[in-house]
């Protein structure tokens, strides 16, 4: 993280069906869940809330909440 501040996590995802439409991203600052009802195509989701992150290296854990979730890329967007 280049500077201390609030950041929103985002990811480009593909949900196969209604049983695979969410994932969680977790850091020391908290956890956010990305979810939608868009199936069978790639789309980008942005977390509903920002995480307050300190400057420097961060560990982000991506948790697959269901089967059939694909991630193309993810990142952090400053507020």
C-alpha positions as CSV (number, residue, x, y, z in Angstrom):
1,X,0.0,0.0,0.0
2,X,1.6,3.3,-1.1
3,X,0.1,5.4,1.7
4,X,-2.0,5.0,4.8
5,X,-5.7,5.5,4.0
6,X,-9.0,3.9,3.0
7,X,-9.0,1.5,0.1
8,X,-11.7,-0.5,-1.6
9,X,-11.0,-4.0,-2.8
10,X,-12.2,-5.0,-6.3
11,X,-12.0,-8.1,-8.4
12,X,-13.0,-9.3,-11.9
13,X,-15.0,-12.4,-11.3
14,X,-17.0,-15.1,-13.0
15,X,-19.9,-16.9,-11.3
16,X,-21.0,-20.1,-12.9
17,X,-24.5,-20.2,-11.3
18,X,-26.6,-19.1,-8.4
19,X,-24.7,-21.5,-6.1
20,X,-21.4,-19.7,-6.8
21,X,-21.8,-16.0,-6.5
22,X,-19.6,-14.6,-3.7
23,X,-16.1,-14.5,-2.3
24,X,-14.5,-12.9,0.7
25,X,-11.3,-10.8,0.9
26,X,-9.8,-10.5,4.4
27,X,-6.9,-8.4,5.8
28,X,-5.9,-7.3,9.3
29,X,-8.2,-4.3,8.8
30,X,-11.3,-6.5,8.3
31,X,-13.2,-8.5,5.8
32,X,-15.4,-7.6,2.8
33,X,-17.6,-9.9,0.7
34,X,-18.1,-9.4,-3.1
35,X,-21.3,-10.8,-4.5
36,X,-23.7,-10.3,-7.4
37,X,-26.5,-11.9,-9.4
38,X,-24.6,-11.7,-12.7
39,X,-23.9,-15.2,-14.0
40,X,-21.9,-16.9,-16.8
41,X,-19.9,-13.8,-17.7
42,X,-16.9,-11.9,-16.4
43,X,-17.7,-8.7,-14.5
44,X,-15.9,-6.4,-12.0
45,X,-17.2,-5.9,-8.5
46,X,-16.1,-3.3,-5.9
47,X,-16.5,-3.8,-2.2
48,X,-19.4,-1.9,-0.5
49,X,-17.1,-0.5,2.1
50,X,-13.5,0.5,2.3
51,X,-10.8,-0.9,4.6
52,X,-8.4,1.4,6.5
53,X,-4.9,0.1,5.6
54,X,-1.5,1.2,6.8
55,X,1.3,2.1,4.4
56,X,3.5,-0.9,3.5
57,X,3.2,-4.5,2.7
58,X,-0.3,-6.1,3.4
59,X,-1.5,-9.6,3.3
60,X,-4.9,-10.1,1.6
61,X,-6.6,-13.5,1.9
62,X,-9.1,-14.4,-0.7
63,X,-11.7,-16.9,0.5
64,X,-13.8,-18.9,-1.9
65,X,-17.2,-19.1,-0.3
66,X,-18.7,-21.5,-2.9
67,X,-17.7,-23.8,-5.7
68,X,-17.4,-22.4,-9.3
69,X,-15.9,-19.0,-8.5
70,X,-13.2,-17.7,-10.8
71,X,-11.1,-14.6,-10.4
72,X,-9.3,-12.9,-13.2
73,X,-7.6,-10.1,-11.2
74,X,-8.1,-8.1,-8.0
75,X,-6.7,-4.9,-6.6
76,X,-7.0,-2.0,-4.2
77,X,-8.6,1.4,-5.2
78,X,-7.9,4.4,-2.9
79,X,-11.0,6.3,-1.7
